[in-house]
Amino acid sequence: MDFLQLTGKTVLVFGVANRKSVAWHVGRVLTEAGARVVYSVRSPERRESVKKLLGPDAQVEVCDIGKQDQIDALRETLKPLGPLHGLVHSVAFADYSAGWLPFHETPRAAFLQAVDVSCYSLMAVSNAFREQLDPAQGSVVTISISTTKMAAENYGYMAPIKAALDSTVCFLAKSFSQFSTVRFNAICPGLLRSSASAGIPGYVESYLYAEQATLRKHAVQTEEVANAVAFLLSPRSSGINAQGIVIDAGMAINYFDQALVHRPG
């Protein structure tokens, strides 16, 4: 039974790096659901490594989404495929090469680069592909975080940037509603073991705490995030637009769990 109604639909997925990537899991779920998945990665070197993961038949294109000319070139390359039913934006970047710094000392260049790659890129690719996205059932999904209001020091300036991404989802949904019913939503997971998280200072300690703060005492799995992305791409979620769907296994209501408050230490 084709419950998700994705069989034969074409979905463009940005952001695969390796098997830990949210985008890789999303692509696998979509393929299992019968969708045709086209992958976009940031460099020729990444393309070669990703094709080894996905197999020789996978369509993997190169596009640095920080460069408008490459976005435009990708659009032209994919035009022969016909309408895109979905677009998945699973891209984020933060330069922590300067080491951990208090938020107020965030370098201007690092902040602006992170905004460009992690937030503006959603606007750029959505605008570039606006005529190719299915105007009746098109769906765009980005990956945010479960909360942008908790000032986690090690996550630093990326939380305000994800807040901008969350707002961008709403404004894109409104803007596209003038000429289509393309939907824009965000999946907002709690802490994950992903390739992107590996570069965050002190992430392992935060991840282990978050796991204990979930109601089930078991961290959110990337596969669970991918399943939710597939649902938002599906016509089954047609009434959901301009939303951020939190996937945190109940962590947000459980910070004062007695086992955490009274743990030895």
C-alpha positions in Angstrom: 0.0 0.0 0.0 1.4 3.4 -1.0 0.3 5.2 2.1 2.6 8.2 1.6 1.6 8.6 -2.1 5.3 9.3 -3.0 5.7 6.5 -5.6 7.1 8.0 -8.8 7.5 11.5 -7.3 10.8 13.3 -7.7 12.5 14.8 -4.6 15.7 16.9 -4.5 17.7 16.4 -1.4 20.5 18.8 -0.3 23.1 18.0 2.3 24.3 14.3 2.2 27.8 14.0 3.7 27.9 10.4 5.0 25.8 7.7 6.5 25.2 9.8 9.7 23.7 12.7 7.7 20.0 13.4 8.2 19.9 13.8 4.4 21.2 10.3 3.8 18.5 8.8 6.1 15.8 10.9 4.4 16.9 9.7 0.9 16.8 6.1 2.1 13.2 6.5 3.5 12.1 8.2 0.3 13.6 5.5 -1.9 11.8 2.9 0.2 8.6 4.8 -0.3 9.0 4.6 -4.1 10.2 8.2 -4.7 12.9 9.1 -7.2 15.6 10.9 -5.2 18.1 13.3 -6.7 21.0 14.3 -4.3 22.9 17.5 -4.3 26.3 17.8 -2.6 28.7 20.6 -2.3 31.8 19.4 -4.1 33.1 16.9 -6.7 35.0 15.1 -3.9 31.9 14.8 -1.8 30.0 13.5 -4.9 32.5 10.6 -5.3 32.2 9.6 -1.6 28.4 9.8 -1.6 28.1 7.7 -4.8 30.1 5.0 -3.1 27.5 5.0 -0.3 24.4 5.2 -2.6 25.6 3.1 -5.5 26.5 3.8 -9.2 22.8 4.3 -10.2 22.2 7.2 -7.8 21.9 10.6 -9.3 24.3 12.9 -7.4 24.8 16.4 -8.6 27.3 19.0 -7.4 26.1 22.4 -6.1 27.6 24.7 -3.5 24.5 26.4 -2.3 26.5 29.3 -1.2 27.0 30.2 -4.8 24.1 31.4 -6.9 25.6 30.4 -10.2 25.9 26.8 -9.1 22.2 26.8 -7.9 21.1 28.1 -11.3 23.2 25.5 -13.1 21.7 22.8 -11.0 18.2 24.0 -11.9 19.0 23.8 -15.6 20.5 20.3 -15.2 17.4 19.0 -13.5 14.8 20.6 -15.8 14.5 17.5 -18.0 13.3 15.6 -14.9 10.0 17.5 -15.0 8.2 18.7 -11.9 9.8 18.3 -8.5 7.4 17.1 -5.8 9.7 17.9 -3.0 12.8 19.7 -1.9 14.8 18.8 1.3 17.1 21.4 2.7 19.4 19.6 5.2 22.3 22.1 5.2 24.1 23.9 8.0 27.5 25.3 8.6 29.3 27.0 11.4 33.0 27.9 11.6 34.2 26.9 15.1 37.9 27.1 14.1 38.4 29.9 16.5 37.5 27.6 19.3 34.8 28.2 21.9 34.0 31.9 22.4 31.3 33.6 24.4 28.3 34.5 22.2 29.0 38.3 22.4 32.5 37.6 20.9 31.1 35.8 17.8 33.2 36.8 14.8 31.2 38.8 12.3 32.5 36.8 9.3 31.6 33.5 10.9 28.1 34.6 11.8 27.4 36.0 8.4 28.8 32.9 6.6 26.6 30.7 8.8 23.5 32.8 8.0 24.3 32.5 4.3 24.9 28.8 4.2 22.4 27.7 6.8 19.5 30.1 6.3 19.6 32.2 3.1 20.4 29.1 1.1 16.8 27.9 1.7 15.5 31.1 0.1 18.0 30.8 -2.7 17.1 27.2 -3.7 13.4 27.7 -3.2 13.4 30.7 -5.5 15.5 29.0 -8.1 13.3 26.0 -8.3 9.9 27.8 -7.9 8.8 27.1 -11.4 9.8 23.4 -11.2 8.2 22.7 -7.9 4.8 21.1 -8.3 2.4 24.1 -7.8 -0.4 21.8 -6.5 1.4 19.3 -4.2 5.0 20.6 -3.9 6.6 20.5 -0.4 9.8 22.0 0.9 11.2 20.7 4.2 14.2 22.1 6.1 16.0 20.8 9.2 16.0 23.1 12.2 16.5 22.3 16.0 14.0 21.5 18.7 14.3 24.9 20.4 16.1 28.2 19.6 15.3 29.8 22.9 17.6 27.7 25.1 20.9 29.4 25.2 23.2 26.4 25.0 26.7 27.9 25.2 28.4 25.3 23.1 25.9 25.7 20.3 26.6 29.4 20.3 25.5 31.5 17.5 23.9 28.7 15.5 20.7 28.9 17.6 19.9 32.5 16.5 20.6 31.4 12.9 18.2 28.5 13.2 15.6 31.0 14.6 16.1 33.0 11.4 15.6 29.7 9.5 12.3 29.0 11.3 11.0 32.5 10.5 12.1 32.1 6.9 10.0 29.0 6.6 6.9 31.1 7.5 7.7 33.9 5.1 8.4 31.5 2.2 5.1 29.8 2.8 3.3 33.1 2.7 5.3 34.4 -0.3 4.7 31.2 -2.4 1.0 31.2 -1.5 0.6 34.1 -3.9 1.0 31.8 -6.9 1.0 28.1 -5.7 0.1 25.8 -2.8 3.7 24.7 -2.3 4.1 24.1 1.4 7.1 25.0 3.6 7.8 23.3 6.9 10.7 22.5 9.3 11.5 19.4 11.2 13.0 20.4 14.5 14.9 17.5 16.2 16.5 17.2 19.5 20.1 16.3 19.8 21.2 13.8 17.2 24.3 11.8 16.4 25.0 13.3 13.0 28.0 14.4 11.0 27.0 18.0 11.5 27.0 17.7 15.3 30.6 16.3 15.4 32.1 19.7 15.1 30.2 21.3 18.0 32.4 21.7 21.1 31.2 19.6 24.1 28.4 18.0 22.0 28.8 14.5 23.4 28.1 15.6 27.0 25.1 17.6 25.9 23.8 14.6 23.9 24.1 12.2 26.8 22.2 14.7 29.1 19.5 15.2 26.5 19.1 11.4 26.2 18.4 11.1 29.9 16.0 14.1 29.7 13.7 12.3 27.2 10.7 10.6 28.5 11.8 7.3 27.2 15.5 7.7 28.2 16.5 7.0 24.7 17.7 9.7 22.3 16.0 10.7 19.1 17.2 8.6 16.2 18.0 10.1 12.8 15.7 7.6 11.2 12.8 9.1 13.2 13.6 12.5 11.8 13.8 11.1 8.3 10.4 9.5 8.7 8.9 12.8 9.7 10.5 14.5 6.8 9.0 12.0 4.4 5.5 12.6 6.0 5.8 16.3 5.4 6.8 15.7 1.8 3.8 13.5 1.3 0.3 14.6 0.2 -0.8 13.0 3.5 0.4 16.1 5.3 -1.4 18.5 2.9 -2.9 20.6 5.8 0.5 21.3 7.4 2.2 24.5 6.3 4.5 27.1 7.8 5.1 24.8 10.9 8.1 23.5 12.9 7.5 20.0 13.9 9.5 19.1 17.1 10.9 15.6 17.3 12.5 15.4 20.8 11.0 12.3 22.5 9.3 14.6 25.1 12.6 16.2 26.3 11.1 19.7 26.3 8.7 18.8 29.1 11.1 16.8 31.2 14.1 19.0 32.1 13.1 18.6 35.8 12.9 14.9 35.8 13.6 13.7 39.3 16.3 11.3 38.2 18.2 14.2 36.7 17.6 16.6 39.5 18.9 14.2 42.2 21.5 12.4 40.2 24.9 11.9 42.0 27.4 14.3 41.1 
